[in-house]
Amino acid sequence: MGIITDRELLSKIEGALDEIRPYLEADEGDIKLIEVTDDMVVKVKLMGACSSCNVSMMTMKSGVEQAIKRAVPEIKEVIDITSL
């Protein structure tokens, strides 16, 4: 497998977020890419209703993380910085 450029990596992650964004927006929420660390951890921020939703952790793991890992298998983890 070839080396993925930073621009390519960010584009793939944003594409994955764009796939799930309509579902978040339907519930008055959204998501923003904050950072991709050197050790391939994606940091995102849930916004709007998603930031305080009681099922946001499930959304992160089964929705957001899976979509990003499908687009970029090298990603190790996706974390939400909203509650940090």
N, C-alpha and C positions, 0 to 999 in steps of 0.2 A: 504494500500500500504506500502511496506517495505521501509526502509531507503536506499537511493542510496549512495554508497560510492563515494568518490571523483574520484577514478580511473574509476569507472563505468560511472559516469557523464561525465567525459572528453572523455571517449571512445565513448559514444553515440553522443556527440556533434561532435567529429572528424568524426564519421561515417556519420552524416548528412552533414558535410562540404564536405566529399568525394563524396557524391551523386551529389552535385551541382558544384563541382570543374571543371569537364569537360566542362561545359557550360561557366564558367569564362575563362578557358584556351583557349577555342575556340576563344575568343575575346582578346587574349593576356594578360589575367589577372590571378589573383589568390587571395586566401584569407588565412589568418593565424589567428588561435585562440590565443588571447593574455591573456585573463583572464576570470574567472567566479567569480563574486563577491559573498559575503555572502548573499546578497539579491536577488540572482539568475538573475543577469544581465550578459549577455555574451558580452565581448568586443572582437571585431575582427578588423583586419586591412586588407583593400582591397589593393592589390598590382598590379603592372604593369599597364596596360591600365585601369583597374577597378578603380584605385585610382583617376583618373582624368575624368572619364566618366560622362557625363551629366545625365545619367539615373541610376547612382549608388545608389541613395536613393531608387528608385523603386526596384532595384535588392535586396537591403538589406531587405526591408519590405516584398515584395512578394515572394522572392526566399529564401534568407538566413534565415531570421527570421522564416518563415513558416516551412522550413525543420528542423530547430533546435527545434522548438516548437512541431513538430510531434514526434520527437525522445525523447524529454524531456519536457513534458507538464508543468512542474514546472517552466520553464524559463519564466520570466516576460517580458524581452525585450532583443533585440540584438542591440548593437550600434557599429558604425564604428569609430574607433579612428583616422583614417587617416586624417580627417579634424579638429580634435580637437587641 
